[in-house]
Amino acid sequence: MDYSMNFSDILASTLHDTKNSLGVLFNNLETIIAHCREQNCAGHAEFYTLQYEIQRLNSSLIRLLSLYKAEKSQLAVNIDYHSIGDLLEDTAAAHEILLGSRGIRITTRCPDGLYWAFDRQLVGGVLDNVINNAFRYAQAGVTLAASVSNGYLALQVEDDGRGYPAAMLINEDGRPGLQTNVDFQTGSTGLGLYFALMVAGMHIHQEKKGFISICNGKERGGGVFSMYLP
């Protein structure tokens, strides 16, 4: 009997186990932080940095596993109708305490009664990654917003930081199909961008394909990440 395994399969299995262990560590750390906050422990806020790094690593593992499944044609896109308001509120709530540890306030903006068909888990993963990056660069505020533009659902994460470097700007004028040359092998956000592009592109409706935009400015004056879903 042949017990040999492909190395990529072994790696994927290891990543999955590591991701689960990080999840347990993250939850235990949350309990410790809550206890220390109640007891006014000196320096308990330093735990937030550790919590952020765990969350960032866990998100990276999730993206790697998703890319592995996509390469193996095993990544299923589960399209269903979801409340956009609920998506934004749930996402903001998941990051509120961590952002608040740095004095960053997260707010949401969404039209009432807006529903859209998309894969909530995949899209939520993209938003989580962008907000994790905002934790590092935002000064005081992050806005998670939604709107409908030219037949697309536009999901945006805006911050009041220094903005994205010129080399990372994509689809700056918001036109679907416009692309720039981005080197995903450089910079700490390369995998996140590749994952966002993949998730957006997996959403197709009536010959329209999802895309992303990265620009600077708008209301908060910092970086603006946008995902457009048909």
C-alpha positions as CSV (number, residue, x, y, z in Angstrom):
1,M,0.0,0.0,0.0
2,D,1.3,3.4,-1.0
3,Y,1.2,5.9,1.9
4,S,3.0,8.7,0.1
5,M,1.5,12.2,0.2
6,N,2.0,15.2,-2.0
7,F,4.1,17.8,-0.1
8,S,1.5,20.5,-0.8
9,D,-1.2,18.3,0.8
10,I,1.1,17.8,3.9
11,L,1.7,21.5,4.1
12,A,-2.0,22.3,3.8
13,S,-2.8,19.8,6.6
14,T,-0.2,21.4,8.8
15,L,-1.5,24.9,8.1
16,H,-5.0,23.7,9.0
17,D,-3.8,22.3,12.3
18,T,-1.7,25.5,13.0
19,K,-4.7,27.7,12.3
20,N,-6.9,25.7,14.7
21,S,-4.2,26.0,17.4
22,L,-3.9,29.8,16.8
23,G,-7.7,30.1,17.2
24,V,-7.5,28.4,20.6
25,L,-4.6,30.7,21.6
26,F,-6.5,33.8,20.4
27,N,-9.7,32.8,22.4
28,N,-7.7,32.1,25.6
29,L,-5.9,35.4,25.2
30,E,-9.2,37.2,24.9
31,T,-10.2,35.7,28.3
32,I,-6.9,36.8,29.8
33,I,-7.3,40.4,28.5
34,A,-10.9,40.6,29.8
35,H,-9.8,39.4,33.2
36,C,-6.9,41.9,33.3
37,R,-9.1,44.7,32.2
38,E,-11.5,44.0,35.0
39,Q,-8.6,43.9,37.5
40,N,-7.0,47.0,36.0
41,C,-3.7,45.1,35.6
42,A,-0.8,47.3,34.7
43,G,0.3,47.0,31.1
44,H,-2.6,44.7,30.1
45,A,-2.9,46.8,26.9
46,E,0.3,45.2,25.7
47,F,-1.6,42.0,25.2
48,Y,-3.4,43.6,22.3
49,T,-0.3,43.7,20.3
50,L,0.1,40.0,20.8
51,Q,-3.6,39.4,20.0
52,Y,-3.2,41.5,16.8
53,E,-0.2,39.4,15.6
54,I,-2.0,36.2,16.3
55,Q,-5.0,37.4,14.4
56,R,-2.8,38.5,11.5
57,L,-1.0,35.2,11.3
58,N,-4.3,33.3,11.5
59,S,-5.7,35.4,8.6
60,S,-2.6,34.6,6.6
61,L,-3.1,30.9,7.1
62,I,-6.7,31.1,6.1
63,R,-5.7,32.9,2.9
64,L,-3.1,30.3,2.2
65,L,-5.5,27.5,2.7
66,S,-8.0,29.2,0.4
67,L,-5.4,29.7,-2.3
68,Y,-4.4,26.0,-2.0
69,K,-8.1,24.9,-2.4
70,A,-8.4,27.2,-5.4
71,E,-5.4,25.7,-7.0
72,K,-6.8,22.3,-6.4
73,S,-10.2,23.4,-7.7
74,Q,-11.6,22.6,-4.3
75,L,-12.6,26.1,-3.3
76,A,-16.4,26.4,-3.5
77,V,-18.1,29.8,-3.8
78,N,-21.2,29.7,-1.7
79,I,-23.3,32.5,-3.1
80,D,-26.4,33.5,-1.1
81,Y,-28.3,36.7,-0.2
82,H,-27.1,38.5,2.9
83,S,-27.9,41.7,4.8
84,I,-25.0,44.1,4.1
85,G,-25.8,46.1,7.2
86,D,-25.4,42.9,9.3
87,L,-22.1,42.1,7.5
88,L,-20.7,45.5,8.3
89,E,-21.9,45.6,11.9
90,D,-20.6,42.0,12.6
91,T,-17.2,42.8,11.0
92,A,-16.9,46.1,12.9
93,A,-17.8,44.4,16.2
94,A,-15.2,41.7,15.7
95,H,-12.4,44.4,15.5
96,E,-13.8,47.1,17.8
97,I,-11.9,46.2,20.9
98,L,-8.6,45.6,19.2
99,L,-8.8,48.9,17.3
100,G,-10.0,50.7,20.4
101,S,-6.8,49.6,22.2
102,R,-5.0,52.1,19.9
103,G,-7.6,54.7,20.2
104,I,-9.0,53.9,16.7
105,R,-12.8,54.1,16.4
106,I,-14.5,52.0,13.7
107,T,-17.8,53.1,12.2
108,T,-20.1,51.7,9.6
109,R,-22.2,53.4,6.8
110,C,-24.8,51.4,4.8
111,P,-28.2,52.1,3.2
112,D,-31.1,50.6,5.1
113,G,-32.4,47.3,3.7
114,L,-29.5,46.6,1.4
115,Y,-29.1,42.9,0.5
116,W,-26.7,41.3,-2.0
117,A,-25.7,37.9,-3.2
118,F,-22.1,36.9,-2.4
119,D,-19.9,34.5,-0.5
120,R,-20.0,35.9,3.0
121,Q,-17.1,33.9,4.4
122,L,-14.7,34.8,1.6
123,V,-15.7,38.5,1.4
124,G,-15.6,38.7,5.2
125,G,-12.1,37.3,5.1
126,V,-11.0,40.1,2.7
127,L,-12.5,42.8,4.9
128,D,-10.9,41.3,8.0
129,N,-7.5,41.5,6.3
130,V,-7.9,45.1,5.3
131,I,-9.0,46.1,8.7
132,N,-6.1,44.3,10.3
133,N,-3.8,46.4,8.1
134,A,-5.7,49.6,9.2
135,F,-4.8,48.7,12.8
136,R,-1.2,49.4,11.9
137,Y,-1.7,52.6,9.9
138,A,-4.9,54.4,11.0
139,Q,-4.6,57.3,13.3
140,A,-8.0,57.6,14.9
141,G,-10.7,56.3,12.7
142,V,-11.7,53.6,10.2
143,T,-15.0,53.6,8.2
144,L,-16.6,50.4,6.8
145,A,-19.0,51.5,4.2
146,A,-21.3,50.0,1.5
147,S,-23.2,51.4,-1.5
148,V,-24.4,50.5,-4.9
149,S,-22.5,51.9,-7.9
150,N,-23.2,51.1,-11.6
151,G,-24.8,47.7,-10.8
152,Y,-22.1,46.7,-8.3
153,L,-22.1,46.4,-4.6
154,A,-19.2,48.6,-3.4
155,L,-17.7,47.6,0.0
156,Q,-15.1,50.1,1.2
157,V,-12.6,50.3,4.1
158,E,-11.4,53.9,4.6
159,D,-8.8,55.0,7.2
160,D,-7.2,58.3,8.2
161,G,-3.6,57.1,7.9
162,R,-0.9,58.2,5.4
163,G,-2.5,56.3,2.5
164,Y,-1.3,53.6,0.3
165,P,2.0,53.9,-1.6
166,A,1.7,54.7,-5.3
167,A,3.0,51.2,-6.2
168,M,-0.1,49.6,-4.6
169,L,-2.8,51.7,-6.3
170,I,-5.2,49.6,-8.4
171,N,-8.3,50.6,-10.4
172,E,-8.0,54.0,-9.0
173,D,-10.8,55.4,-11.2
174,G,-13.1,52.5,-10.3
175,R,-13.5,51.1,-13.8
176,P,-14.0,47.4,-13.9
177,G,-11.3,45.6,-15.9
178,L,-8.7,48.3,-15.4
179,Q,-5.5,46.8,-13.9
180,T,-2.0,47.9,-13.1
181,N,1.2,45.9,-12.8
182,V,1.4,44.9,-9.2
183,D,4.3,42.8,-7.9
184,F,2.7,40.5,-5.4
185,Q,6.1,39.1,-4.4
186,T,7.1,42.3,-2.6
187,G,5.6,44.0,0.4
188,S,3.9,42.5,3.4
189,T,0.4,42.9,1.8
190,G,1.1,41.0,-1.4
191,L,-0.7,37.9,-0.4
192,G,-3.7,39.9,0.9
193,L,-4.0,41.7,-2.4
194,Y,-3.8,38.5,-4.4
195,F,-6.5,36.9,-2.2
196,A,-8.7,40.0,-2.6
197,L,-8.3,39.9,-6.3
198,M,-9.1,36.2,-6.4
199,V,-12.2,36.5,-4.2
200,A,-13.6,39.5,-6.2
201,G,-13.0,37.7,-9.5
202,M,-14.8,34.6,-8.3
203,H,-18.0,36.7,-8.1
204,I,-19.6,36.7,-11.6
205,H,-23.1,37.8,-12.6
206,Q,-24.4,38.4,-16.1
207,E,-20.9,38.6,-17.6
208,K,-19.9,41.1,-14.9
209,K,-16.9,40.1,-12.7
210,G,-16.0,41.5,-9.4
211,F,-12.9,43.7,-9.0
212,I,-11.1,45.8,-6.4
213,S,-9.9,49.3,-6.2
214,I,-7.1,50.8,-4.0
215,C,-6.8,54.6,-3.8
216,N,-6.2,57.4,-1.4
217,G,-8.3,60.4,-0.2
218,K,-12.1,60.5,0.1
219,E,-13.7,61.4,3.4
220,R,-10.9,60.3,5.9
221,G,-8.0,61.4,3.6
222,G,-6.1,58.1,4.0
223,G,-6.2,54.8,2.3
224,V,-9.4,53.5,0.6
225,F,-9.8,49.8,-0.2
226,S,-12.9,49.0,-2.3
227,M,-14.3,45.7,-3.4
228,Y,-17.0,45.7,-6.2
229,L,-19.3,42.7,-6.5
230,P,-21.7,42.3,-9.4
